[in-house]
Amino acid sequence: NAGVMQNPRHLVRRRGQEARLRCSPMKGHSHVYWYRQLPEEGLKFMVYLQKENIIDESGMPKERFSAEFPKEGPSILRIQQVVRGDSAAYFCASSPGITTWTETQYFGPGTRLLVL
Amino acid sequence: GQQVMQIPQYQHVQEGEDFTTYCNSSTTLSNIQWYKQRPGGHPVFLIQLVKSGEVKKQKRLTFQFGEAKKNSSLHITATQTTDVGTYFCAGFNNAGNMLTFGGGTRLMVKP
């Protein structure tokens, strides 16, 4: 049973470019969460999605960041016009979606984004 | 908003010594989870505590949830080098619709 998959594992972008991070949840999971982790810090919640629906995006910066989880395919976290401060590890987690938040979340390996 | 704090931020121990990390929330939690993240790795779920005063054990790890459901602790007995990593607590608010992570405690074990 494959776990949560994220790609790419490492992504280098120059300032002003776009970054697209992908997350495929565990088989049978319909809820996806995105977190950002700055070096030497904890995880900060960004957004919580189920298929074709954003449940909670209270942790998403208002500009340049967007997320989607289409009916088919992986969840995408998109960062437009990246800046150096966007450099971080971005983790995706998934849960079965039987209840809401309080389910155990299973984390993917993360995408390390470096903005030059 | 809800804040979850962990202390200490860093802890160096000699192999065989015990280790404890403490987690404190600014608000009452519905439940709390603990995760371990190895250097360069991703958070791995360890356990969830739900009941007030609950204590759970996993081999050398003991997890406690405070009576007021505002604090928690993780205690490791006789640390080993394989225990190295950052331990995060993550608390759900009472509505169960927000998971907030603590800043983590980074454990380093000298052989």
Interface residues (C-beta under 8 A of the other chain):
Chain A: Y33 Y35 E41 G42 L43 K44 F45 D56 S58 F91 A93 T100 W101 T102 T104 Q105 Y106 F107 G108 P109 G110
Chain B: Q6 S30 N31 Q33 Y35 G41 H42 P43 V44 F45 Q48 F88 A90 F92 G96 N97 M98 L99 T100 F101 G102 G103 G104
